[in-house]
Amino acid sequence: MKWRRLPRWFRDTIAVVGAMSVLLIIYDAMFAKHVDWRLVPLQILLALVAVSLWSYFSYRSQAKRKAEEAKQAAEKRARAKAREKRAALAAKEAAQVSERNRSRNQARQQHRE
Protein backbone atom coordinates (compact mmCIF):
# COMPACT_ATOMS: atom_id res chain seq x y z
CA MET A 1 0.00 0.00 0.00
CA LYS A 2 1.35 3.39 -0.92
CA TRP A 3 1.67 6.06 1.73
CA ARG A 4 -0.04 8.74 -0.41
CA ARG A 5 -3.15 6.61 -0.91
CA LEU A 6 -3.95 6.71 2.80
CA PRO A 7 -6.24 9.46 4.09
CA ARG A 8 -4.39 12.50 5.35
CA TRP A 9 -5.78 12.19 8.87
CA PHE A 10 -4.42 8.63 9.08
CA ARG A 11 -0.97 9.64 7.77
CA ASP A 12 -0.83 12.44 10.34
CA THR A 13 -1.92 10.03 13.08
CA ILE A 14 0.81 7.54 12.22
CA ALA A 15 3.44 10.30 12.15
CA VAL A 16 2.40 11.73 15.53
CA VAL A 17 2.01 8.37 17.26
CA GLY A 18 5.33 7.18 15.81
CA ALA A 19 7.12 10.19 17.28
CA MET A 20 5.28 9.79 20.60
CA SER A 21 6.21 6.09 20.72
CA VAL A 22 9.89 6.79 20.17
CA LEU A 23 9.84 9.43 22.91
CA LEU A 24 7.99 7.07 25.26
CA ILE A 25 10.50 4.26 24.73
CA ILE A 26 13.46 6.62 25.19
CA TYR A 27 11.92 8.01 28.38
CA ASP A 28 11.17 4.53 29.74
CA ALA A 29 14.68 3.28 28.89
CA MET A 30 16.60 6.24 30.29
CA PHE A 31 14.60 7.91 33.05
CA ALA A 32 11.92 5.59 34.41
CA LYS A 33 12.94 3.47 37.39
CA HIS A 34 10.39 0.65 37.30
CA VAL A 35 9.16 0.11 33.77
CA ASP A 36 6.54 -2.49 32.98
CA TRP A 37 7.47 -3.16 29.35
CA ARG A 38 4.28 -5.14 28.84
CA LEU A 39 2.31 -1.87 29.07
CA VAL A 40 4.29 -0.03 26.36
CA PRO A 41 2.48 -1.65 23.39
CA LEU A 42 -0.84 -1.00 25.13
CA GLN A 43 0.12 2.65 25.68
CA ILE A 44 1.10 2.97 22.01
CA LEU A 45 -2.15 1.32 20.90
CA LEU A 46 -4.24 3.62 23.13
CA ALA A 47 -2.33 6.62 21.81
CA LEU A 48 -3.00 5.43 18.26
CA VAL A 49 -6.73 5.11 18.94
CA ALA A 50 -6.99 8.45 20.77
CA VAL A 51 -5.00 10.43 18.21
CA SER A 52 -6.71 8.79 15.25
CA LEU A 53 -10.18 9.60 16.64
CA TRP A 54 -9.19 13.18 17.32
CA SER A 55 -7.55 13.55 13.91
CA TYR A 56 -10.47 11.97 12.04
CA PHE A 57 -13.07 14.20 13.68
CA SER A 58 -10.85 17.25 13.32
CA TYR A 59 -10.41 16.72 9.58
CA ARG A 60 -14.10 15.96 9.17
CA SER A 61 -15.11 19.18 10.93
CA GLN A 62 -12.61 21.14 8.82
CA ALA A 63 -14.12 19.65 5.67
CA LYS A 64 -17.62 20.58 6.84
CA ARG A 65 -16.50 24.11 7.67
CA LYS A 66 -14.85 24.51 4.25
CA ALA A 67 -17.99 23.21 2.52
CA GLU A 68 -20.14 25.65 4.52
CA GLU A 69 -17.80 28.54 3.67
CA ALA A 70 -17.91 27.60 -0.02
CA LYS A 71 -21.70 27.44 0.12
CA GLN A 72 -21.89 30.85 1.78
CA ALA A 73 -19.48 32.31 -0.80
CA ALA A 74 -21.61 30.91 -3.63
CA GLU A 75 -24.75 32.36 -2.06
CA LYS A 76 -23.00 35.72 -1.64
CA ARG A 77 -21.95 35.70 -5.32
CA ALA A 78 -25.52 34.81 -6.34
CA ARG A 79 -26.93 37.65 -4.23
CA ALA A 80 -24.42 40.11 -5.71
CA LYS A 81 -25.27 38.97 -9.24
CA ALA A 82 -29.00 39.33 -8.55
CA ARG A 83 -28.39 42.78 -7.04
CA GLU A 84 -26.45 43.86 -10.14
CA LYS A 85 -29.19 42.50 -12.37
CA ARG A 86 -31.85 44.41 -10.43
CA ALA A 87 -29.74 47.58 -10.57
CA ALA A 88 -29.27 47.25 -14.33
CA LEU A 89 -32.99 46.62 -14.79
CA ALA A 90 -33.84 49.63 -12.61
CA ALA A 91 -31.40 51.82 -14.56
CA LYS A 92 -32.92 50.66 -17.85
CA GLU A 93 -36.42 51.34 -16.58
CA ALA A 94 -35.37 54.75 -15.27
CA ALA A 95 -33.88 55.58 -18.68
CA GLN A 96 -37.11 54.55 -20.39
CA VAL A 97 -39.20 56.67 -18.01
CA SER A 98 -36.84 59.60 -18.49
CA GLU A 99 -37.05 59.25 -22.27
CA ARG A 100 -40.84 59.00 -22.11
CA ASN A 101 -41.05 62.12 -19.93
CA ARG A 102 -38.65 64.01 -22.20
CA SER A 103 -40.63 63.14 -25.34
CA ARG A 104 -43.90 64.05 -23.58
CA ASN A 105 -42.47 67.38 -22.48
CA GLN A 106 -41.17 68.13 -25.97
CA ALA A 107 -44.56 67.27 -27.47
CA ARG A 108 -46.33 69.60 -25.05
CA GLN A 109 -43.90 72.40 -25.73
CA GLN A 110 -44.51 72.07 -29.48
CA HIS A 111 -48.30 72.24 -28.97
CA ARG A 112 -48.05 75.50 -27.01
CA GLU A 113 -46.43 77.39 -29.84
Secondary structure as the mmCIF struct_conf table of DSSP 4:
data_model
#
loop_
_struct_conf.conf_type_id
_struct_conf.id
_struct_conf.beg_label_comp_id
_struct_conf.beg_label_asym_id
_struct_conf.beg_label_seq_id
_struct_conf.end_label_comp_id
_struct_conf.end_label_asym_id
_struct_conf.end_label_seq_id
HELX_RH_3T_P HELX_RH_3T_P1 TRP A 3 ARG A 5
BEND BEND1 LEU A 6 LEU A 6
HELX_RH_AL_P HELX_RH_AL_P1 ARG A 8 MET A 30
TURN_TY1_P TURN_TY1_P1 PHE A 31 PHE A 31
BEND BEND2 LYS A 33 HIS A 34
TURN_TY1_P TURN_TY1_P2 TRP A 37 ARG A 38
HELX_RH_AL_P HELX_RH_AL_P2 LEU A 39 ARG A 112
#
